[in-house]
Amino acid sequence: MRLDRAVDTYLRHISIERGLSDNTVSAYRRDLAGYVQWLAERGVDDSAAVTPEIVAEFAAERASAQPPVAASSLARLQSSVRGLHRFLAREGIEDADPSARLRPPKQARRLPKALTIDQVESLLDAAGPAPATDGAPATGAAPGDVLGLRDRALLELLYATGARVSEIVRLDVDDLSHGDVVRVRGKGNKERIVPVGSYARAAVDAYLTRARPDLVRRGRATPKLFLGARGAPLSRQSAWLVIHSAAERAHLTAHVSPHTLRHSFATHLLQGGADVRVVQDLLGHASVSTTQIYTYVSVDALRDVYATSHPRAR
């Protein structure tokens, strides 16, 4: 099969049948476009002509590229290539998988960076006003508070659920209609139910009653929970800017990314005594080994406490 047709068939498979996210499919498409171009430069335009030696040469050339390719990017690139050839062999389109002997590069284990509880509170306070709890009117907000109420609700919900930013911006209003839980759709469109604490629930309620109606009037009707300044659904990039701006106002020296609140959620749960399997379910990890990286963060915290508290630690 021509390689361009093979790639299109594979991408349709992982998008429709496997249900991978648009972002993942786009990343695979970019990787495989580069792979097909590299093969074309060597006169290879049919998947049947690809040999294990050619695949190994491609991997070695990318691994030694200058400037160096990040290990994570190289691993994803190889995963894209292996996925394509494995699919073609499994479907009987080709007789064998020329990438079967390809081994992914070893990646250095990077511990996720989590904020302290005090830093999280500073970040949330910098995002927008806390919901009123003293009998203030439930409707209406000053013009300058509309986006602040939205931003506070967004960050409170991110920290309360540990959800990815892409999962939060996809939420519909109805996904929070079950009281103290939220229905989150993760990778592969897999659904999970995550509890929502009272602080996040109050912030979301304040946003829904005092700010979202104003944003709805600025654009077309949409079921999405979080809206932009013009009434359209809030994008992932806009949500990142909200987090970045709040971090700057909170004077946080640590780099704060959309995943920082997810890391902090998991770390604080484990430090509070939560079982790693429960945290796995809450995060939507397919494997507990992905979640266990957060236990290393907790061990580091224990070492710090021991070093500063035990009289004979030094």
Stockholm file with secondary structure:
# STOCKHOLM 1.0

chainA/1-314         MRLDRAVDTYLRHISIERGLSDNTVSAYRRDLAGYVQWLAERGVDDSAAVTPEIVAEFAAERASAQPPVAASSLARLQSSVRGLHRFLAREGIEDADPSARLRPPKQARRLPKALTIDQVESLLDAAGPAPATDGAPATGAAPGDVLGLRDRALLELLYATGARVSEIVRLDVDDLSHGDVVRVRGKGNKERIVPVGSYARAAVDAYLTRARPDLVRRGRATPKLFLGARGAPLSRQSAWLVIHSAAERAHLTAHVSPHTLRHSFATHLLQGGADVRVVQDLLGHASVSTTQIYTYVSVDALRDVYATSHPRAR
#=GR chainA/1-314 SS CBHHHHHHHHHHIIIIISCCCHHHHHHHHHHHHHHHHHHHTTTCCBGGGCCHHHHHHHHHHHHTCSSCCCHHHHHHHHHHHHHHHHHHHHTTSSSSCTTTTCCCCCCCCCCCCCCCHHHHHHHHHHHSCCCCCSSCCSSCCCGGGHHHHHHHHHHHHHHHHCCCHHHHHTCBGGGGTTSSEEEEECGGGCEEEEECCHHHHHHHHHHHHHTHHHHHHTSCCCCBSSBCTTSSBCCHHHHHHHHHHHHHHTTCCSCCCHHHHHHHHHHHHHHTTCCHHHHHHHHTCSSHHHHTHHHHHHHHHHHHHHHHHCTTCC
#=GC SS_cons         CBHHHHHHHHHHIIIIISCCCHHHHHHHHHHHHHHHHHHHTTTCCBGGGCCHHHHHHHHHHHHTCSSCCCHHHHHHHHHHHHHHHHHHHHTTSSSSCTTTTCCCCCCCCCCCCCCCHHHHHHHHHHHSCCCCCSSCCSSCCCGGGHHHHHHHHHHHHHHHHCCCHHHHHTCBGGGGTTSSEEEEECGGGCEEEEECCHHHHHHHHHHHHHTHHHHHHTSCCCCBSSBCTTSSBCCHHHHHHHHHHHHHHTTCCSCCCHHHHHHHHHHHHHHTTCCHHHHHHHHTCSSHHHHTHHHHHHHHHHHHHHHHHCTTCC
//
